[in-house]
Amino acid sequence: DIVCGARDRAVDFVCAAMAERRTIRGYEVDDVVRDRIAEKGLAAYFTHRTGHSIGEEVHGNGANVDNFETRDERPIIPRTCFSVEPGQAWYVPVGHKEGPHLPLEQVLVAVRPLLESLDLGKCAHNANYDVTVLANHGVHCSNVNFDTMIAAHLLSKGSLGLKNLALNVLGEEMTPITQLIGTGRKQLTFDQVALEPAVQYAAADADMTGRLRDRLSAQLDNQGLSPLLEDLEMPLLPVLVTMQSNGVKLDAGALHEMSRDLNQKMQQVEHELYDSIGHTVNINSPQQLSDLLFKELGLPRSKRTKTGYSTDANSLEGLK
């Protein structure tokens, strides 16, 4: 979910992206948008979250580009959605098996100026993934300045998923993806979902991301955490995306030397242990280690397991 400023640019993008479609859908939009689209003779898809009037006026608070899928181990963009205010979103259908939709390359050409603009701030939920997928298609997002998932993490929200945050923060229950694609062996991919439910689902994701930004941004301000997001977390986003794409250089020789040193130290500790207890033991066996510590040496027992007593890191730390 990527949120961008400037309504006029968003309208221009929708008009450009829909240039191949010539039928106007039966959704109500405000007069400004209606006139712009009518002038160009273009089709547009408008939707909103359940319970909100589609006739709400569109304002220039931002535009959300939502949700990218991965299929056959290659990221693609089967759907793109913009939301300019709470309760409304524009859906540009891409890659659906049935119904009207646009070629992916045409949409990417149209959306590139919007997403690469340095003048437009952008918001996302899990921006790392969205920006990575876009970069794989030659669209390099600029000025992504808010991530609702990172903001939720900084605020110590229990669950960071979009749907859980929408419910816990906004009190809005969203449609689970399994309601559209099913589960198990007969599970569909999103491009196989009928257009109308796809519109509703994708638009809700974009809509809720914008709403969460408003709510979480205020909470960050109240707790003095906004500088952490703005000055540290968000500037790291392009760095991480580049690292994930290009990889990082490693000094293989230094790592091998470190590995040899650690192995030598481990062997030394093992021999010291054997000398101390008077016999050898397989310290990699939880059962043998448990017997040694708690039965033979009589150390304070840890939590009980099916095979004896726990020798996990926390239990061993408590024996110091």
Buried (B, 14 or more C-beta within 10 A) or exposed (E): BBBBBBBEBBBBBBBBBBBEBEEBBEBEBBEEBBEBBEEBEBBBBBBBBEEEEEEBEBEBBBBBBBBBBEEEEEBBBBBBBBBBBBBBBBBBBBBBEEEBBBEBEBBBBBBBBBBBBEEBBBBBBBBBBBBBBBBBBEBEBBBBBBBBBBBBEBBEBEEBBBBBBBBBBBEBEBBEBEEBBEEEEEEEBBBBBEBEEBBBBBBBBBBBBBBBBBBBBEBBEEEEBBEBBEEEBBEEBBEEBEEEEEEEEEEEEEEEEEEEEEEEEEEEEEEEEEEEEEEEBEBEEBEBBBBBBBEEEEBEBBEEBEEBBBBEEEBBEEEE
